[in-house]
């Protein structure tokens, strides 16, 4: 009898933990969407707070849940929910030259989350620095994937664009804003560390 009660209690705890994880994933998918809505249109891609939300999700939730939150966000957008920049959505976004940057967000969330999981440094400032470096790497991979996608679709449409030209349009104008967002995201994670560990 006691063993059955213990099994039931263990099952309830597992269920509660799973529900809590799903709620966090949904919450961070919503946070990323809100960050995407904060948008300043310049050049080919608007400046949004999206990158900050994705880096924050990866660093706070870890690799598995952080990547899941980014994936949920992207899937919602592809299904037509207006979660992308400018309150837009739909699978057609991936057919645009800038669609690769949306897919690249998955790499960012994965890399930042993996660093958060593997980092065992106890010093808060050192950990913040490591996570910030991981965010820089994650965003750089997103840049690389998105730029390759941009060039490929331009060429497919019969338009001439070089990698340097694509970088000047889609990456260079956003380097400083993204750096600021990375600093903010890493500091947020540091301040909210106690909630991450619950």
N, C-alpha and C positions, 0 to 999 in steps of 0.2 A: 504493500500500500504506500509506504513511504517512498519507495523507489519510483512509483508511478507519479506521485506528487512532485518529486524532484524533476522527473522528465517533463512534466507539464510546465513547471516553473521555468526550466531551461528553454522549452519551446516558446513560452511567452516572452522571455528575454531576447531570444533570437528574433522573434517577430517584431518586438519593439525596436531592436537595433536596426533591422532591415527597413522598417517604416521610417526611422530617423534618418537613415542614409538616403532613402528615396526623397524625403522632404528636403534634405540639404541639396541634393542634385537638382531638384525642381526649383528651389530657391535661387541657386546660383545661375541656372538657365535664365530665370527671370531677371536677375541682376545684370547679366550680360545683355539681355534685350533692352533694358532701361539705359544701360551705358551706350548702346548702339543708337538710341533715339536722341542722345545728346550729340548733335551733329553740326559741324560747320563746313559747308560745301566749298572745297577748293580743289582745283585740278580734276584729275580722273576719279579720285577717290575722296570722299568727304573725311574730314578729321572728326573722329568720334572717340568716345571713351571705351569703345569695345575692347581694345587691346588691354586696357587696364582691368576690365572685368574678367577677361579670359585668363590673364596672368594671375589675378587674385583667386579665381576659381581653382586653378591648378595648384597654387601654393597652399591654399587653405584646405582643399579637399584631398589632395594627393593625386597620384597618377590615375588610378582606376576611376574614382568618383569625379575627379576634375575633368578628365577626358569625356566621361559620360555626360557631364553637365554641358560641355561644349557641343557634344554630338546631339543632345536633346535640343539645344538652342538652334543648331543648324537644321535639324530635321523639321522643327516647327516652322522655320522660315521657308524651307523647300515645300512644305505642305500648304503654303499660302498664308500662314499667320504673319502679320506685319511686324516681325521682330528685327528685321535688318535696318540699316541706316535709312533715314528718311521715311520711316514707318512703311517699309516695303517688304514684300515676301514673294514666294513663288519659285518653282524650279528653274524658271527662265533666267534667274540671277546667275546660275552657274554657266549659262551660255554666253554671258557677257565676258569681255576680256578681263575684267576684274574678279570674275568668279573664283579664280584660283586662290585668291587671298582668303576667301571664306573657307574653302577646304583646308587651307594652310593653318587656320585657327586650331584644327585638331592636333597638328604637330606641336603648336605652341603649348596647348594645354597638357599634352602628354609629356613633353620635355620638362616643363616647369613642375608638374606633378611628380615626375620621377625623381627630380632633384630634391623636392620636399620630402619624399619618402626615404631617400637614401641619406640625406643629410642628418648626421647624428651629433653635430656640433651643439654644445650647450650654451655657448656665449651668444647672446641675442644679436649683437652687432655683426659678429662673424657669420651667423646664420642668415641674417638679413642680406649681407653682402653676397653670400653664395646663391641665395634665391634670386637676387637682382641679376647676377651673372647668368643664371639659368634662364631668366626672363629675356635677357638680351639675346641669348642663343636661340631660344624658342621663337622670338620675333624675327630673328635673322633667317631662320629656316622657313618661316611663313613668307617672308619677303622673297626668298629664293624660289620657292614653289610657285608663289603667285606671279612673280615676274616671268618665269618660264611659261606658265599658262597664258599670260598676257601676250607674250611674243608669238606663241604657237597659234593662238586664235587670230591674231592680227595677220599673220602670214597665211593662215587658212582662208581668210577673207580677201586675200590678194592685196593687202596693205603692207607697205614696207615700214618696218620698225626694227631698230637694233636693240640689243640688250641694254646698251648705254642709254638709248632714248627711252626705253621702258623704265629704267631705273630713275631717270631724271623726272619722269612724269608720275611714277607710282611709289617711289621709295624716298628719294632725297628730300622732298618737301615735308615728309612725315617723320624724319629721323629725330628731330628735337622734340616734337610733341610726344612721340612714343617713348623717348627717354624719360621725359617728365612723368608720364603715366606709369612707367616701370618703377620709378622711385616711389611714387605714391602707393602703388600696389604692394611693393615690398615692405614699406613702412606700415601699411594697414595690416598686413599679415603678422608683422612683429607685435603690433599693439593688441591684436585679437588672438594671440597665440594660445591663451588659456582656454578659449572657446573651441579652438581646433582640437585640443587634446581631450575634450570630453567625449 
